[in-house]
Amino acid sequence: MQKNKINRLLVANRGEIACRIIRSASEMGIETTVIYSQCDNDSLAVRLADNAVEIGPSPASKSYLDIQAIVNVALDNDIDAIHPGYGFLAENAQFAQAVEDAGKLFIGPSSRTIRLMGDKLAAREIAREAGVPIAEGSQSRLDSLEEMCTTAKEAGYPVLIKASAGGGGRGIRVANNQEELKCLAPQARAEAQAAFGDGTLFVEKYIPQARHVEVQILGDGNRVIHCYERECSLQRRRQKVWEEAPALILTDEIREKICASAVTLAGHVNYRGAGTVEFLYDEGTEEFYFLEMNTRIQVEHPVTEMVCGLDLIREMIWIAQGNPLRLEQGEIRIHGHAIECRINAENPHRDFMPSPGIAESVTFPAGPGIRFDTMLFSGCNIPPYYDSMIGKLVVWDDSREAALARLRRALSELAVEGIHTTKSLHQALAEDDDVVALNIHTGFLEQWLRQRPVTTDRHIM
């Protein structure tokens, strides 16, 4: 790959991840420009960047999702490269293609790779070809209920009905029998069509009480390495809430196998940049199955950085300039344990309803082994148009037990006045016996929430 030095970087995102990218780029001596919508004109990202350009009205469809407007900003401001962050257009092959066509560097994999791995059904086939374990299920798209019923019967109920396009838990249903499949499949297809413009479905075996384990990888188009794994089993509505690294449930043998599988899959598509290969792990059988690949930086990347001593954003920019990986696999080691809690502007008393508004006063936790990636400052506006995550509290210590103790202390120091947050949800989880003992799975948190009454106790707010 031809080397191209990046002098000016456009950050095509907002919030916490925009601030994160700006800081790493600045440390590399790169001038940063951030786009912003009308309601984000006084955001922290705008304050941190060297330059800021208004991209459009507040709704994402008219600003952060406007491909041509973003490309025009890059062309008009002599930008060398664009970093998409996560969410919005980060896994949009059309956007990556538009950036490439404009003669700019896209900080991430090629548009071809994004297109290949963004289709979950196609990704399953690629995993199968690469020898990576996949759950029983569809080998091709299912166009009729009859085909779905036949495939589900062969895989064995319960099964997951899944949308081939998109993500975020949309277009997914669990069917325990044929009657439920016939009822739920049309719902999943309609939801997928509305959300992604593609109603293609497939079916795969559902693993009750599975663990969600994912592997961080880095590739330069020729060589791929892994940065070990994370466990992300605490989820609500299939959205991650709490993440840890490493995944202590894995034996050394399983860890080696699952990380090797991730490297094999990424190598199979000549992956370039940072990415994550996600797996479902069946603790009972000690088997793991490919779930999907995220062709971008993940929200939970800081826990990997904390235990491996890396700056993954810096590595992404380095690779995008045409450089080979500067790390060998043997140089990457796990040190200690890290936990990340996603702090959302939501009201748990009202089914986690978003809580936009003014964060009148903010107090951040501090001390050794504590990191708070956020877009917050006292007096900042939390608009209602975007994802409700306002920060990520990350702690590190020598052991998980010590990290949990540090997390409890950090949460007690964190204070955000003026809006509701999910802080106390994490306080309750950090003290829960099952969470402490790692007796969790992907359905654990929703069961846990159903069993706890809504009160005014600080641990339920």
PAFIGU-59747 format. One record per residue (C-alpha): residue in three letters; x, y, z. Coordinates in nm, 2 decimals. Layout:
REM residues N
('ALA' (X Y Z));
...
This chain:
REM residues 461
('MET' (0.00 0.00 0.00));
('GLN' (0.13 0.35 -0.09));
('LYS' (0.23 0.56 0.20));
('ASN' (0.03 0.88 0.25));
('LYS' (0.11 1.11 0.54));
('ILE' (-0.20 1.25 0.71));
('ASN' (-0.16 1.62 0.80));
('ARG' (-0.53 1.71 0.83));
('LEU' (-0.79 1.47 0.96));
('LEU' (-1.17 1.51 0.95));
('VAL' (-1.36 1.36 1.23));
('ALA' (-1.70 1.25 1.09));
('ASN' (-1.87 1.20 1.42));
('ARG' (-1.98 1.36 1.75));
('GLY' (-1.98 1.31 2.13));
('GLU' (-1.73 1.10 2.32));
('ILE' (-1.58 0.92 2.02));
('ALA' (-1.51 1.25 1.84));
('CYS' (-1.33 1.38 2.14));
('ARG' (-1.13 1.05 2.17));
('ILE' (-1.02 1.07 1.80));
('ILE' (-0.93 1.44 1.82));
('ARG' (-0.70 1.38 2.12));
('SER' (-0.51 1.09 1.97));
('ALA' (-0.47 1.28 1.64));
('SER' (-0.35 1.59 1.82));
('GLU' (-0.08 1.39 2.00));
('MET' (0.04 1.27 1.65));
('GLY' (0.08 1.63 1.53));
('ILE' (-0.23 1.60 1.30));
('GLU' (-0.46 1.90 1.25));
('THR' (-0.82 1.81 1.32));
('THR' (-1.15 1.93 1.18));
('VAL' (-1.48 1.81 1.33));
('ILE' (-1.82 1.83 1.17));
('TYR' (-2.11 1.93 1.39));
('SER' (-2.49 1.97 1.36));
('GLN' (-2.68 2.28 1.47));
('CYS' (-2.75 2.15 1.82));
('ASP' (-2.38 2.05 1.87));
('ASN' (-2.23 2.39 1.80));
('ASP' (-2.09 2.43 2.15));
('SER' (-2.00 2.06 2.21));
('LEU' (-1.68 1.95 2.36));
('ALA' (-1.56 1.81 2.03));
('VAL' (-1.60 2.15 1.87));
('ARG' (-1.40 2.31 2.15));
('LEU' (-1.12 2.05 2.12));
('ALA' (-1.07 2.04 1.75));
('ASP' (-0.85 2.28 1.56));
('ASN' (-1.14 2.36 1.32));
('ALA' (-1.51 2.29 1.32));
('VAL' (-1.76 2.29 1.03));
('GLU' (-2.14 2.30 1.07));
('ILE' (-2.28 2.01 0.86));
('GLY' (-2.65 2.06 0.88));
('PRO' (-2.97 2.06 1.10));
('SER' (-2.99 1.86 1.42));
('PRO' (-3.15 1.54 1.29));
('ALA' (-2.88 1.29 1.21));
('SER' (-3.03 1.22 0.86));
('LYS' (-2.97 1.58 0.77));
('SER' (-2.62 1.61 0.92));
('TYR' (-2.41 1.32 1.05));
('LEU' (-2.56 1.08 0.79));
('ASP' (-2.53 1.32 0.49));
('ILE' (-2.25 1.15 0.29));
('GLN' (-2.21 1.41 0.02));
('ALA' (-2.21 1.70 0.27));
('ILE' (-1.93 1.53 0.47));
('VAL' (-1.72 1.45 0.15));
('ASN' (-1.77 1.82 0.04));
('VAL' (-1.63 1.94 0.38));
('ALA' (-1.32 1.72 0.32));
('LEU' (-1.28 1.85 -0.04));
('ASP' (-1.33 2.22 0.06));
('ASN' (-1.09 2.21 0.36));
('ASP' (-0.80 2.02 0.20));
('ILE' (-0.85 1.72 0.43));
('ASP' (-0.63 1.42 0.39));
('ALA' (-0.83 1.15 0.57));
('ILE' (-1.17 1.09 0.74));
('HIS' (-1.22 0.90 1.06));
('PRO' (-1.58 0.78 1.10));
('GLY' (-1.56 0.67 1.47));
('TYR' (-1.85 0.43 1.55));
('GLY' (-2.21 0.45 1.47));
('PHE' (-2.35 0.68 1.20));
('LEU' (-2.16 0.60 0.88));
('ALA' (-1.87 0.40 1.04));
('GLU' (-1.98 0.07 0.87));
('ASN' (-2.14 0.22 0.57));
('ALA' (-1.97 0.08 0.26));
('GLN' (-2.13 0.36 0.04));
('PHE' (-1.96 0.62 0.26));
('ALA' (-1.62 0.45 0.25));
('GLN' (-1.65 0.43 -0.13));
('ALA' (-1.74 0.79 -0.15));
('VAL' (-1.43 0.89 0.06));
('GLU' (-1.21 0.67 -0.16));
('ASP' (-1.36 0.81 -0.48));
('ALA' (-1.29 1.16 -0.35));
('GLY' (-0.92 1.07 -0.32));
('LYS' (-0.92 1.08 0.06));
('LEU' (-0.81 0.82 0.31));
('PHE' (-1.08 0.63 0.50));
('ILE' (-0.95 0.54 0.85));
('GLY' (-1.07 0.18 0.85));
('PRO' (-1.10 -0.11 0.61));
('SER' (-1.18 -0.08 0.24));
('SER' (-1.53 -0.03 0.12));
('ARG' (-1.52 -0.38 -0.02));
('THR' (-1.44 -0.53 0.32));
('ILE' (-1.71 -0.33 0.49));
('ARG' (-1.96 -0.45 0.23));
('LEU' (-1.85 -0.81 0.26));
('MET' (-1.85 -0.83 0.64));
('GLY' (-2.15 -0.60 0.69));
('ASP' (-2.38 -0.86 0.54));
('LYS' (-2.42 -1.10 0.83));
('LEU' (-2.52 -1.39 0.60));
('ALA' (-2.23 -1.33 0.37));
('ALA' (-2.00 -1.30 0.67));
('ARG' (-2.12 -1.64 0.80));
('GLU' (-2.02 -1.79 0.47));
('ILE' (-1.68 -1.63 0.48));
('ALA' (-1.63 -1.76 0.83));
('ARG' (-1.73 -2.11 0.72));
('GLU' (-1.48 -2.09 0.43));
('ALA' (-1.21 -1.98 0.67));
('GLY' (-1.28 -2.27 0.90));
('VAL' (-1.42 -2.05 1.18));
('PRO' (-1.70 -2.22 1.38));
('ILE' (-2.05 -2.10 1.31));
('ALA' (-2.38 -2.20 1.47));
('GLU' (-2.61 -2.44 1.28));
('GLY' (-2.84 -2.25 1.05));
('SER' (-2.88 -2.08 0.71));
('GLN' (-2.63 -2.13 0.43));
('SER' (-2.81 -1.88 0.21));
('ARG' (-3.09 -1.61 0.22));
('LEU' (-3.44 -1.74 0.30));
('ASP' (-3.71 -1.60 0.08));
('SER' (-4.01 -1.79 0.22));
('LEU' (-4.15 -1.91 0.55));
('GLU' (-4.13 -2.26 0.42));
('GLU' (-3.76 -2.23 0.38));
('MET' (-3.72 -2.08 0.72));
('CYS' (-3.92 -2.35 0.88));
('THR' (-3.72 -2.62 0.71));
('THR' (-3.39 -2.46 0.81));
('ALA' (-3.51 -2.40 1.17));
('LYS' (-3.61 -2.77 1.20));
('GLU' (-3.27 -2.88 1.08));
('ALA' (-3.09 -2.65 1.32));
('GLY' (-3.32 -2.74 1.61));
('TYR' (-3.53 -2.50 1.81));
('PRO' (-3.49 -2.25 1.97));
('VAL' (-3.36 -2.04 1.68));
('LEU' (-3.27 -1.68 1.62));
('ILE' (-3.44 -1.51 1.33));
('LYS' (-3.18 -1.25 1.22));
('ALA' (-3.16 -0.96 0.97));
('SER' (-2.87 -1.00 0.73));
('ALA' (-2.81 -0.62 0.72));
('GLY' (-2.76 -0.37 0.99));
('GLY' (-2.72 -0.43 1.36));
('GLY' (-2.80 -0.28 1.70));
('GLY' (-3.03 -0.58 1.78));
('ARG' (-3.29 -0.48 1.53));
('GLY' (-3.45 -0.74 1.31));
('ILE' (-3.38 -1.01 1.56));
('ARG' (-3.63 -1.25 1.72));
('VAL' (-3.61 -1.57 1.92));
('ALA' (-3.85 -1.85 1.81));
('ASN' (-3.90 -2.15 2.03));
('ASN' (-4.11 -2.35 1.79));
('GLN' (-4.25 -2.34 1.43));
('GLU' (-4.57 -2.14 1.54));
('GLU' (-4.36 -1.87 1.69));
('LEU' (-4.13 -1.86 1.39));
('LYS' (-4.43 -1.81 1.15));
('CYS' (-4.55 -1.52 1.37));
('LEU' (-4.22 -1.35 1.44));
('ALA' (-4.05 -1.38 1.10));
('PRO' (-4.28 -1.12 0.93));
('GLN' (-4.21 -0.88 1.22));
('ALA' (-3.84 -0.92 1.19));
('ARG' (-3.85 -0.87 0.81));
('ALA' (-4.06 -0.55 0.84));
('GLU' (-3.83 -0.41 1.11));
('ALA' (-3.51 -0.49 0.91));
('GLN' (-3.67 -0.34 0.59));
('ALA' (-3.76 -0.02 0.78));
('ALA' (-3.43 0.02 0.96));
('PHE' (-3.18 -0.09 0.69));
('GLY' (-3.37 -0.10 0.36));
('ASP' (-3.31 -0.47 0.34));
('GLY' (-3.55 -0.73 0.48));
('THR' (-3.33 -1.03 0.41));
('LEU' (-3.34 -1.28 0.70));
('PHE' (-3.16 -1.59 0.80));
('VAL' (-3.19 -1.84 1.08));
('GLU' (-2.93 -1.98 1.32));
('LYS' (-2.94 -2.20 1.63));
('TYR' (-3.01 -2.00 1.95));
('ILE' (-2.78 -2.07 2.25));
('PRO' (-2.96 -1.99 2.57));
('GLN' (-2.74 -1.83 2.84));
('ALA' (-2.45 -1.78 2.60));
('ARG' (-2.16 -1.55 2.68));
('HIS' (-2.07 -1.27 2.44));
('VAL' (-1.69 -1.28 2.38));
('GLU' (-1.52 -1.06 2.12));
('VAL' (-1.17 -1.03 1.99));
('GLN' (-1.00 -0.71 1.91));
('ILE' (-0.79 -0.73 1.59));
('LEU' (-0.55 -0.50 1.39));
('GLY' (-0.45 -0.56 1.03));
('ASP' (-0.25 -0.38 0.77));
('GLY' (-0.39 -0.56 0.47));
('ASN' (-0.11 -0.82 0.48));
('ARG' (-0.08 -0.93 0.84));
('VAL' (-0.33 -0.95 1.12));
('ILE' (-0.27 -0.96 1.50));
('HIS' (-0.51 -0.98 1.79));
('CYS' (-0.52 -0.78 2.11));
('TYR' (-0.70 -1.05 2.31));
('GLU' (-1.06 -1.06 2.40));
('ARG' (-1.34 -0.88 2.60));
('GLU' (-1.65 -1.01 2.76));
('CYS' (-1.97 -0.81 2.68));
('SER' (-2.24 -1.04 2.82));
('LEU' (-2.42 -0.77 3.03));
('GLN' (-2.67 -0.64 2.77));
('ARG' (-3.01 -0.48 2.76));
('ARG' (-3.22 -0.52 2.44));
('ARG' (-2.90 -0.67 2.28));
('GLN' (-2.71 -0.35 2.35));
('LYS' (-2.40 -0.38 2.56));
('VAL' (-2.40 -0.20 2.90));
('TRP' (-2.09 -0.33 3.08));
('GLU' (-1.77 -0.47 2.93));
('GLU' (-1.45 -0.63 3.07));
('ALA' (-1.11 -0.74 2.95));
('PRO' (-0.99 -1.01 2.96));
('ALA' (-1.28 -1.27 2.96));
('LEU' (-1.19 -1.46 3.27));
('ILE' (-1.44 -1.74 3.19));
('LEU' (-1.21 -1.86 2.91));
('THR' (-0.94 -2.12 2.98));
('ASP' (-0.60 -2.04 2.82));
('GLU' (-0.67 -2.31 2.56));
('ILE' (-1.00 -2.16 2.46));
('ARG' (-0.86 -1.81 2.46));
('GLU' (-0.59 -1.92 2.22));
('LYS' (-0.84 -2.09 1.99));
('ILE' (-1.09 -1.80 1.98));
('CYS' (-0.82 -1.54 1.92));
('ALA' (-0.67 -1.75 1.65));
('SER' (-1.01 -1.78 1.48));
('ALA' (-1.05 -1.41 1.48));
('VAL' (-0.71 -1.36 1.32));
('THR' (-0.79 -1.63 1.06));
('LEU' (-1.12 -1.47 0.96));
('ALA' (-0.97 -1.12 0.94));
('GLY' (-0.68 -1.25 0.74));
('HIS' (-0.92 -1.42 0.50));
('VAL' (-1.04 -1.08 0.39));
('ASN' (-0.70 -0.90 0.40));
('TYR' (-0.83 -0.68 0.68));
('ARG' (-0.69 -0.33 0.73));
('GLY' (-0.74 -0.12 1.04));
('ALA' (-0.90 -0.20 1.37));
('GLY' (-1.19 -0.44 1.39));
('THR' (-1.37 -0.68 1.62));
('VAL' (-1.48 -1.04 1.57));
('GLU' (-1.77 -1.13 1.79));
('PHE' (-1.85 -1.48 1.92));
('LEU' (-2.11 -1.66 2.13));
('TYR' (-1.95 -1.88 2.39));
('ASP' (-2.13 -2.18 2.53));
('GLU' (-1.99 -2.23 2.87));
('GLY' (-2.14 -2.58 2.91));
('THR' (-1.98 -2.73 2.60));
('GLU' (-1.68 -2.49 2.58));
('GLU' (-1.77 -2.43 2.22));
('PHE' (-1.77 -2.09 2.05));
('TYR' (-1.95 -1.97 1.74));
('PHE' (-1.89 -1.67 1.51));
('LEU' (-2.15 -1.40 1.55));
('GLU' (-2.04 -1.11 1.34));
('MET' (-1.76 -0.88 1.26));
('ASN' (-1.76 -0.51 1.33));
('THR' (-1.55 -0.32 1.08));
('ARG' (-1.47 -0.02 1.30));
('ILE' (-1.35 0.08 1.64));
('GLN' (-1.59 -0.04 1.92));
('VAL' (-1.74 0.16 2.20));
('GLU' (-1.57 -0.08 2.44));
('HIS' (-1.22 -0.05 2.30));
('PRO' (-1.08 0.13 2.61));
('VAL' (-1.08 -0.19 2.82));
('THR' (-0.85 -0.35 2.56));
('GLU' (-0.63 -0.04 2.56));
('MET' (-0.61 -0.05 2.94));
('VAL' (-0.50 -0.41 2.97));
('CYS' (-0.27 -0.41 2.66));
('GLY' (-0.12 -0.06 2.69));
('LEU' (-0.23 0.05 2.35));
('ASP' (-0.38 0.35 2.17));
('LEU' (-0.60 0.18 1.91));
('ILE' (-0.70 0.51 1.75));
('ARG' (-0.34 0.59 1.70));
('GLU' (-0.28 0.25 1.54));
('MET' (-0.57 0.30 1.31));
('ILE' (-0.43 0.63 1.18));
('TRP' (-0.08 0.48 1.15));
('ILE' (-0.21 0.19 0.94));
('ALA' (-0.43 0.42 0.72));
('GLN' (-0.11 0.61 0.62));
('GLY' (0.01 0.29 0.45));
('ASN' (0.24 0.17 0.72));
('PRO' (0.27 -0.19 0.82));
('LEU' (0.17 -0.30 1.17));
('ARG' (0.44 -0.18 1.41));
('LEU' (0.36 -0.46 1.66));
('GLU' (0.43 -0.83 1.66));
('GLN' (0.19 -1.07 1.82));
('GLY' (0.44 -1.16 2.09));
('GLU' (0.47 -0.80 2.20));
('ILE' (0.11 -0.78 2.31));
('ARG' (0.04 -0.90 2.66));
('ILE' (-0.25 -0.88 2.91));
('HIS' (-0.18 -0.69 3.23));
('GLY' (-0.44 -0.68 3.50));
('HIS' (-0.82 -0.64 3.45));
('ALA' (-1.03 -0.35 3.31));
('ILE' (-1.41 -0.28 3.33));
('GLU' (-1.61 -0.03 3.14));
('CYS' (-1.95 0.10 3.23));
('ARG' (-2.16 0.29 2.97));
('ILE' (-2.31 0.60 3.13));
('ASN' (-2.63 0.69 2.95));
('ALA' (-2.86 0.99 2.99));
('GLU' (-3.16 0.77 3.07));
('ASN' (-3.42 0.74 3.34));
('PRO' (-3.43 0.38 3.48));
('HIS' (-3.75 0.47 3.67));
('ARG' (-3.93 0.51 3.34));
('ASP' (-3.80 0.21 3.14));
('PHE' (-3.47 0.38 3.06));
('MET' (-3.64 0.67 2.88));
('PRO' (-3.38 0.91 2.74));
('SER' (-3.31 1.21 2.96));
('PRO' (-3.18 1.50 2.74));
('GLY' (-3.12 1.84 2.88));
('ILE' (-2.85 2.05 3.04));
('ALA' (-2.59 1.88 3.25));
('GLU' (-2.58 2.17 3.50));
('SER' (-2.28 2.04 3.70));
('VAL' (-2.04 1.75 3.64));
('THR' (-1.79 1.59 3.88));
('PHE' (-1.55 1.33 3.73));
('PRO' (-1.39 1.05 3.93));
('ALA' (-1.01 1.06 3.95));
('GLY' (-0.72 0.86 4.08));
('PRO' (-0.50 0.57 3.96));
('GLY' (-0.64 0.34 3.71));
('ILE' (-0.95 0.55 3.62));
('ARG' (-1.04 0.68 3.28));
('PHE' (-1.36 0.86 3.19));
('ASP' (-1.41 0.91 2.82));
('THR' (-1.69 1.16 2.78));
('MET' (-1.84 1.46 2.60));
('LEU' (-1.96 1.61 2.92));
('PHE' (-1.87 1.94 3.09));
('SER' (-2.07 2.15 3.33));
('GLY' (-2.34 2.34 3.14));
('CYS' (-2.33 2.13 2.83));
('ASN' (-2.64 2.04 2.63));
('ILE' (-2.74 1.67 2.58));
('PRO' (-2.96 1.69 2.27));
('PRO' (-3.25 1.44 2.21));
('TYR' (-3.15 1.35 1.86));
('TYR' (-2.88 1.10 1.91));
('ASP' (-2.77 0.79 2.11));
('SER' (-2.81 0.85 2.49));
('MET' (-2.46 0.75 2.59));
('ILE' (-2.27 1.04 2.74));
('GLY' (-1.96 0.88 2.88));
('LYS' (-1.77 0.56 2.95));
('LEU' (-1.63 0.50 3.29));
('VAL' (-1.33 0.27 3.27));
('VAL' (-1.12 0.13 3.56));
('TRP' (-0.81 -0.09 3.57));
('ASP' (-0.63 -0.28 3.84));
('ASP' (-0.42 -0.58 3.89));
('SER' (-0.71 -0.82 3.94));
('ARG' (-1.08 -0.82 3.88));
('GLU' (-1.16 -0.80 4.25));
('ALA' (-0.94 -0.49 4.28));
('ALA' (-1.09 -0.34 3.97));
('LEU' (-1.45 -0.39 4.10));
('ALA' (-1.35 -0.21 4.43));
('ARG' (-1.20 0.07 4.22));
('LEU' (-1.52 0.09 4.01));
('ARG' (-1.74 0.12 4.31));
('ARG' (-1.53 0.41 4.44));
('ALA' (-1.52 0.58 4.10));
('LEU' (-1.90 0.55 4.06));
('SER' (-1.95 0.71 4.40));
('GLU' (-1.75 1.01 4.29));
('LEU' (-1.92 1.05 3.96));
('ALA' (-2.19 1.32 3.97));
('VAL' (-2.40 1.46 3.69));
('GLU' (-2.67 1.71 3.79));
('GLY' (-2.96 1.82 3.58));
('ILE' (-3.03 1.50 3.39));
('HIS' (-3.10 1.14 3.48));
('THR' (-2.82 0.89 3.42));
('THR' (-2.76 0.51 3.46));
('LYS' (-2.49 0.55 3.72));
('SER' (-2.68 0.38 3.99));
('LEU' (-2.76 0.08 3.77));
('HIS' (-2.39 0.02 3.75));
('GLN' (-2.35 0.07 4.13));
('ALA' (-2.61 -0.21 4.18));
('LEU' (-2.44 -0.44 3.93));
('ALA' (-2.10 -0.38 4.09));
('GLU' (-2.24 -0.51 4.42));
('ASP' (-2.45 -0.79 4.28));
('ASP' (-2.34 -1.14 4.39));
('ASP' (-2.38 -1.30 4.05));
('VAL' (-2.20 -1.02 3.87));
('VAL' (-1.91 -1.04 4.12));
('ALA' (-1.90 -1.42 4.07));
('LEU' (-1.92 -1.38 3.69));
('ASN' (-2.24 -1.59 3.68));
('ILE' (-2.37 -1.39 3.38));
('HIS' (-2.49 -1.44 3.03));
('THR' (-2.64 -1.24 2.75));
('GLY' (-2.99 -1.26 2.90));
('PHE' (-2.89 -1.20 3.26));
('LEU' (-2.94 -0.83 3.28));
('GLU' (-3.29 -0.83 3.14));
('GLN' (-3.39 -1.10 3.39));
('TRP' (-3.22 -0.91 3.67));
('LEU' (-3.41 -0.59 3.59));
('ARG' (-3.75 -0.78 3.58));
('GLN' (-3.68 -0.92 3.93));
('ARG' (-3.60 -0.58 4.09));
('PRO' (-3.88 -0.34 4.18));
('VAL' (-3.85 0.02 4.08));
('THR' (-3.78 0.22 4.40));
('THR' (-3.61 0.54 4.49));
('ASP' (-3.31 0.35 4.62));
('ARG' (-2.99 0.50 4.47));
('HIS' (-2.90 0.16 4.33));
('ILE' (-3.20 0.14 4.11));
('MET' (-3.21 0.49 3.97));
